[in-house]
Amino acid sequence: MAHDLEQTFELLSRTPVALDGLLRGLPSALTTSNEGDDTWTAYDVVGHLAYGDRTDWPARARMILSVGETQTFPPFDRLGQRRESQGKSLEDLLETFARLRSANLAEFRALRLTPEDLERRGQHPVFGPVTLSQLLAAWVTHDLTHLHQLSRILAHQYREAVGPWRAFLGVLHCDGHSAP
């Protein structure tokens, strides 16, 4: 599929709305529970997405547009949200994420990126050369991965309560997709 930039922006704009609709007002027993040892809570996921919008995806896109492959992207601290989320409520994180995402999308829409811009390259610390198109596609897919993760986290809290239906509820059998 050719990269449809407007479609990418549309999906990216919906993530904060989807998170807010799914999580705002839920009891903390649901939003602070996880799937087991070394797994994230809904609170962690929202913090991670906000942190990524502040430090990763848009920053890397800006680097591609300004310095190209002459500098390598700084490594992303995938647990940086732990530090930045301290003392904040889930509602604070939802609002921060919505504000960051809105500002980032307004900035990138205003650039009126061309097909040539989408082919511009940056230097990823692990993958090497990547295009702006690939980065933007990965950004939206990253969002969708975390929305999937949230459904697993919330469903996990009902794994015993569903009784025999567990056999037919695929979300309770998904191991996630964080490993290659």
Secondary structure, DSSP 4 states (H G I P E B T S, - for coil): ----HHHHHHHHHHHHHHHHHHHTT--HHHHT--SSTT---HHHHHHHHHHHHHHTHHHHHHHHHHHGGGSBPPPP-TTTHHHHHTT--HHHHHHHHHHHHHHHHHHHHHTT--HHHHT-EEEETTTEEEEHHHHHHHHHHHHHHHHHHHHHHHHHTTTTTTGGGGGG-GGGT---S---
